[in-house]
Amino acid sequence: MSDRSAPEKQTARERDSGSGRGNIGPDRNRDASDRIFSMADMLGVGRSQRGHQIGDDPRARLPKPDRVTEAKARRIEHEILMSENNSRPRMPVISRNPANKKPCANCGGQGHKLADCITTVRGYIKACILCDTDSHRTDDCDTFKELSLAEKVKLLVTDRAGKPGLAQWSTLLYEFLEAKETRDIPPPTGFPWTVKFALEVFEGKHGKSVQDIQREFDATHDSKVLPVDTTVRSLPDVWSYYWSIECRPFPLRAHIPRV
């Protein structure tokens, strides 16, 4: 018959491709690259993400905190603070950056204030302990002049015992021992270094350099680490070294046995 049905009119290409027969197989003449799917494509990962590794996540590189170790450390610290050797809990000592501290007004060093400085090139501290400055001496300060006699002696003698003096203190001490208003106040039992001894310490003639002595004193705050001036250890020594040269009579209140 000349009039063929529609299926018989299919071309050879259509027969080869399976078109029109319900065949859903791939077209062999189609570019194969269009039908290749990677695992990343099927999982929805973009091409820009394919080179990304799990290890690249910053959070993945951070070590996990050891909660057990941290808890043990806190417990040990608490037991130390609450130990029987402490009368009450003490806060841990936190070291401060020396750069955040004001330098000493006398030597310019860190780690101590003027009150604890032992460095002197003159044999005494030429600075004001009240104003914390080297612009004037302590005994020239207006604030110092307003203090009572007992307060002046405490500042220049008692508080500077075993360290370089702040000013000429022997005259004030003599007035203290002779004054009526100070009779009920016990006299000092310790005294500042003599000028000669202070210069020897500065020159390193007493075992260590003055810098090493200062650092040790700053760290311990223990006066036992400071060199001892044996020249003036009692009021009779003060009279022999200072008052007798000034032709002052021996103060009645100075009759205290040598220690």
Backbone torsions as a table, in degrees:
resi	resn	phi	psi	omega
1	MET	NA	141.6	-179.2
2	SER	-79.4	-26.6	-178.9
3	ASP	-91.9	97.4	-179.8
4	ARG	-86.0	155.2	176.6
5	SER	-74.1	163.3	-176.4
6	ALA	-57.6	-41.5	-178.9
7	PRO	-62.7	-31.2	-177.6
8	GLU	-75.4	-15.0	-179.5
9	LYS	-86.8	3.2	-179.2
10	GLN	-66.8	138.8	179.5
11	THR	-75.7	168.7	178.7
12	ALA	-63.9	-36.3	179.6
13	ARG	-65.4	-38.5	180.0
14	GLU	-68.2	-35.5	177.6
15	ARG	-66.6	-39.1	-179.2
16	ASP	-66.8	-37.8	-177.0
17	SER	-79.9	-15.2	-179.1
18	GLY	83.6	6.8	-177.9
19	SER	-66.5	136.6	177.2
20	GLY	89.8	-7.5	-179.5
21	ARG	-108.6	10.9	-179.7
22	GLY	79.4	8.5	179.4
23	ASN	-81.0	121.0	-178.8
24	ILE	-100.4	16.2	179.1
25	GLY	-67.1	164.2	-176.7
26	PRO	-69.1	150.8	176.1
27	ASP	-82.1	116.7	-176.5
28	ARG	-67.5	-20.2	179.1
29	ASN	-86.5	-2.8	179.6
30	ARG	-84.4	147.1	-179.4
31	ASP	-58.6	124.9	-175.2
32	ALA	-66.6	-25.2	-177.7
33	SER	-67.9	-19.0	-178.8
34	ASP	-76.4	-13.9	-176.1
35	ARG	-119.1	17.8	176.4
36	ILE	-97.6	119.9	-179.7
37	PHE	-118.2	128.0	177.1
38	SER	-85.6	169.0	177.2
39	MET	-62.8	-34.9	179.2
40	ALA	-64.6	-36.7	178.8
41	ASP	-65.1	-40.9	-177.1
42	MET	-71.5	-25.7	178.6
43	LEU	-89.1	-3.6	177.1
44	GLY	82.5	20.6	179.5
45	VAL	-89.7	126.4	-179.3
46	GLY	-69.4	160.9	-179.3
47	ARG	-62.8	-33.0	-179.5
48	SER	-69.6	-15.5	-178.1
49	GLN	-97.9	-9.7	-171.6
50	ARG	-68.0	-28.5	180.0
51	GLY	-87.0	-1.1	-177.4
52	HIS	-80.6	126.0	-180.0
53	GLN	-99.0	155.9	178.8
54	ILE	-63.2	-35.7	-180.0
55	GLY	-66.5	-13.7	179.9
56	ASP	-76.7	-12.7	179.9
57	ASP	-72.2	119.3	-178.9
58	PRO	-56.4	-33.7	-179.1
59	ARG	-68.0	-28.1	-179.5
60	ALA	-72.5	-22.3	-178.0
61	ARG	-87.0	-15.4	-178.2
62	LEU	-73.8	130.3	177.8
63	PRO	-68.9	142.8	179.0
64	LYS	-74.4	135.7	-179.8
65	PRO	-64.2	138.9	177.5
66	ASP	-88.0	94.5	-174.8
67	ARG	-64.1	-36.1	-177.7
68	VAL	-66.9	-45.3	179.5
69	THR	-63.7	-42.2	179.3
70	GLU	-62.2	-41.1	-179.8
71	ALA	-65.5	-40.0	177.8
72	LYS	-64.3	-41.1	-179.7
73	ALA	-63.2	-41.8	178.5
74	ARG	-64.9	-38.0	179.9
75	ARG	-66.9	-41.7	179.3
76	ILE	-64.0	-43.1	179.4
77	GLU	-61.6	-40.6	179.4
78	HIS	-64.9	-40.2	-179.8
79	GLU	-65.5	-36.0	178.0
80	ILE	-65.0	-45.2	-178.3
81	LEU	-67.0	-28.8	-177.6
82	MET	-101.2	14.7	-175.9
83	SER	-66.2	165.4	-178.0
84	GLU	-69.0	-18.5	-179.7
85	ASN	-75.6	-8.6	179.8
86	ASN	-109.2	131.1	178.3
87	SER	-70.6	-25.7	176.7
88	ARG	-154.5	159.3	-179.4
89	PRO	-59.6	138.4	179.1
90	ARG	-116.9	142.1	177.0
91	MET	-74.3	143.7	177.1
92	PRO	-59.6	144.4	179.2
93	VAL	-75.0	123.5	179.9
94	ILE	-104.4	118.6	179.8
95	SER	-75.7	136.5	179.2
96	ARG	-102.4	153.2	176.8
97	ASN	-70.0	121.9	-179.6
98	PRO	-56.1	-26.0	-178.9
99	ALA	-65.1	-22.0	-179.7
100	ASN	-85.6	-5.4	-178.8
101	LYS	-96.5	151.1	176.2
102	LYS	-75.8	131.8	-179.6
103	PRO	-67.3	159.0	178.6
104	CYS	-61.2	134.5	-177.8
105	ALA	-70.3	-16.7	-178.8
106	ASN	-93.6	-56.6	-175.4
107	CYS	-101.7	-12.2	-179.1
108	GLY	78.7	6.2	-179.0
109	GLY	-82.4	166.7	178.0
110	GLN	-100.5	161.5	173.5
111	GLY	95.8	-6.8	178.2
112	HIS	-155.8	162.8	176.4
113	LYS	-101.1	175.4	-178.6
114	LEU	-57.4	-35.5	-177.3
115	ALA	-62.4	-24.2	-177.9
116	ASP	-111.1	14.0	-178.5
117	CYS	-82.4	137.9	178.6
118	ILE	-119.7	6.4	-177.7
119	THR	-89.3	124.8	178.3
120	THR	-152.6	132.9	178.0
121	VAL	-95.7	-5.4	-178.3
122	ARG	-113.3	-9.4	-176.4
123	GLY	98.4	-9.4	175.3
124	TYR	-148.8	163.5	-177.4
125	ILE	-85.3	110.8	179.7
126	LYS	-91.3	73.3	-179.8
127	ALA	-161.5	167.3	-178.8
128	CYS	-103.4	117.7	-179.7
129	ILE	-73.9	-22.3	-179.6
130	LEU	-78.6	-39.6	-179.2
131	CYS	-97.4	-6.6	-179.0
132	ASP	54.1	54.2	-178.8
133	THR	-150.2	156.3	176.3
134	ASP	-102.4	15.2	-180.0
135	SER	-74.9	-19.5	177.3
136	HIS	-156.8	163.2	-180.0
137	ARG	-82.4	162.2	-178.9
138	THR	-62.1	-44.6	-176.8
139	ASP	-74.6	-7.8	174.6
140	ASP	-96.1	-4.4	-175.8
141	CYS	-74.9	138.6	178.1
142	ASP	-62.9	-36.3	178.5
143	THR	-65.1	-40.1	178.6
144	PHE	-63.2	-38.7	-177.9
145	LYS	-66.2	-21.6	179.6
146	GLU	-85.9	-8.1	-179.5
147	LEU	-74.4	157.7	174.7
148	SER	-73.9	167.2	179.9
149	LEU	-61.4	-42.0	179.2
150	ALA	-64.0	-39.3	179.1
151	GLU	-67.2	-37.6	178.2
152	LYS	-64.8	-43.0	179.6
153	VAL	-65.4	-39.7	177.9
154	LYS	-62.3	-42.3	-176.9
155	LEU	-69.5	-42.5	-173.7
156	LEU	-91.4	-24.5	-175.4
157	VAL	-111.5	-64.6	-174.5
158	THR	-60.9	-49.2	-176.8
159	ASP	-71.8	-17.4	180.0
160	ARG	-105.2	11.5	179.8
161	ALA	-59.7	130.7	179.0
162	GLY	78.3	12.2	179.4
163	LYS	-139.7	168.1	177.9
164	PRO	-60.1	146.2	179.7
165	GLY	-73.0	159.3	177.6
166	LEU	-93.9	-25.5	-177.5
167	ALA	-164.4	-178.3	176.7
168	GLN	-71.8	106.9	-170.2
169	TRP	-104.7	-18.3	-173.0
170	SER	-64.0	-35.5	179.6
171	THR	-65.9	-43.7	177.9
172	LEU	-63.4	-38.2	179.3
173	LEU	-66.0	-38.1	177.6
174	TYR	-63.8	-44.0	177.9
175	GLU	-63.1	-36.9	178.3
176	PHE	-61.6	-42.1	-178.6
177	LEU	-73.0	-22.0	-178.1
178	GLU	-96.6	-19.1	-174.8
179	ALA	-74.2	144.8	179.3
180	LYS	-72.5	-37.0	-174.9
181	GLU	-71.1	-10.2	-179.1
182	THR	-111.7	12.3	-176.2
183	ARG	-63.3	-31.9	-177.8
184	ASP	-86.8	0.0	-179.7
185	ILE	-100.0	123.8	-179.4
186	PRO	-60.6	140.7	178.3
187	PRO	-74.0	160.4	179.2
188	PRO	-63.3	152.1	176.3
189	THR	-114.8	-6.2	176.6
190	GLY	-128.7	154.5	-172.1
191	PHE	-140.1	155.7	178.1
192	PRO	-65.1	162.6	175.0
193	TRP	-61.9	150.6	169.6
194	THR	-72.5	159.6	179.8
195	VAL	-59.3	-41.8	-179.6
196	LYS	-60.8	-45.4	-178.9
197	PHE	-66.9	-41.6	179.7
198	ALA	-61.0	-38.9	177.6
199	LEU	-67.8	-36.5	177.6
200	GLU	-65.0	-40.4	176.9
201	VAL	-63.5	-42.4	179.4
202	PHE	-62.6	-33.6	-179.6
203	GLU	-85.4	2.4	177.1
204	GLY	75.1	29.3	-176.8
205	LYS	-92.5	9.5	-179.1
206	HIS	-127.5	54.6	172.2
207	GLY	93.1	-52.5	-176.9
208	LYS	-128.0	165.0	174.2
209	SER	-71.5	156.5	-179.6
210	VAL	-63.4	-30.2	178.1
211	GLN	-66.0	-42.9	179.1
212	ASP	-66.3	-40.5	178.4
213	ILE	-63.9	-42.4	-179.6
214	GLN	-63.8	-42.8	180.0
215	ARG	-63.2	-41.4	179.3
216	GLU	-66.6	-39.2	178.4
217	PHE	-67.8	-38.2	177.5
218	ASP	-63.0	-37.5	-176.3
219	ALA	-77.4	-34.5	-174.1
220	THR	-104.8	-25.9	-173.7
221	HIS	54.5	30.8	-179.9
222	ASP	-107.7	116.6	-177.8
223	SER	-66.0	-13.7	179.5
224	LYS	-68.2	-18.7	179.2
225	VAL	-81.0	-9.4	-179.1
226	LEU	-85.0	145.6	175.5
227	PRO	-61.4	150.4	-177.1
228	VAL	-105.9	125.2	175.8
229	ASP	-87.9	109.0	-177.5
230	THR	-86.1	-0.3	-178.1
231	THR	-69.5	-43.7	-177.6
232	VAL	-124.1	101.0	-178.9
233	ARG	-121.4	-4.5	-177.8
234	SER	-153.6	170.9	178.0
235	LEU	-63.9	-38.7	173.5
236	PRO	-59.1	-35.0	176.2
237	ASP	-66.0	-38.8	178.1
238	VAL	-61.7	-41.7	179.0
239	TRP	-63.9	-43.8	-178.6
240	SER	-65.2	-39.4	-173.5
241	TYR	-86.3	-31.1	-174.5
242	TYR	-119.5	-60.4	-167.6
243	TRP	-68.5	-37.6	-179.3
244	SER	-64.5	-34.5	178.0
245	ILE	-66.7	-30.6	179.1
246	GLU	-87.4	5.5	179.2
247	CYS	60.5	35.9	177.3
248	ARG	-92.1	140.5	175.3
249	PRO	-68.0	156.6	-178.1
250	PHE	-70.4	125.0	-178.8
251	PRO	-65.6	141.1	179.9
252	LEU	-62.8	-36.5	-178.4
253	ARG	-76.9	-4.6	-178.5
254	ALA	-89.0	2.1	-180.0
255	HIS	-79.1	75.0	-179.3
256	ILE	-122.5	132.0	-177.3
257	PRO	-59.6	146.7	179.5
258	ARG	-69.3	140.5	-179.4
259	VAL	-109.8	NA	NA
